[in-house]
């Protein structure tokens, strides 16, 4: 008698949390060099020794607001002051993960690639950022967006314009674009990072709404899974009234402080009221790509170096070398899950 043995193989796929990475967004509030750029309104951030000309004084008189004019005339923005600011900022950044900082860092309000490279080379060495990206935009003051990462580029970075029109002239407004940086998380997984800095509260709600709608369209076209972060300049009262975040961001992604950080007050405090001006938004498709947001890790990064009265962010004081920025950073960790195949023969 002949017996036939059939081998039936069942293949089970499981997922394991065997890898992770972190991301943080931080508005570093006017990280300028001490050089005068002819095509930018950066005359405030110059050494006092270069502020005596009649041309400089004429520019300062055009500044709106007493404090801005005073700083334009009197602020001594020299190299030692810049070093103090960068040292304090780096103390904050590296504290996110003691001694090394986040794997991916979004910075808002950086003047140019020169000051960014100086900051990275001299003060962020411990972080080991191999990817350092900044593309200059059309902001009149010259403040730009930057992304630094321990991951390598997975393509070319670009500055994508936002479609924002002036509410009075209906003409396209020169504003900060969206920095798009594709990163290679591992050999089979690319992730696109977007950095954003929407118009300030000095502009109308309509302009921020336009910016969000334009950003929404950009994100929907992105082929890779994405994470977007930056300063959205939306105060809590405004968001409650117009549902800006819900209508434009929560329809396509998860907003960090809405899914975690429940005990957090916000990243910015103005007139004794907290708001999450700074956001991290995670693409709904991340999970399908094997990337899971660790909701319990989401936090507002606070450090004694940047804590002021009533626990608000302590902005940098050039004459004392104290403080760092008027914003707190927002941080999250994510897990990368890899498929594991187990075969069982019967």
Helices and strands as residue ranges (DSSP letters): E 9-31, G 48-50, H 54-61, H 66-74, H 79-95, E 104-110, H 113-123, G 125-127, E 131-134, E 144-149, E 152-153, E 158-160, E 178-186, E 189-197, H 205-221, E 225-231, H 236-242, H 244-248, E 253-255, H 256-259, E 268-270, E 273-275, E 278-283, G 287-289, E 291-301, G 304-306, G 309-311, E 329-345
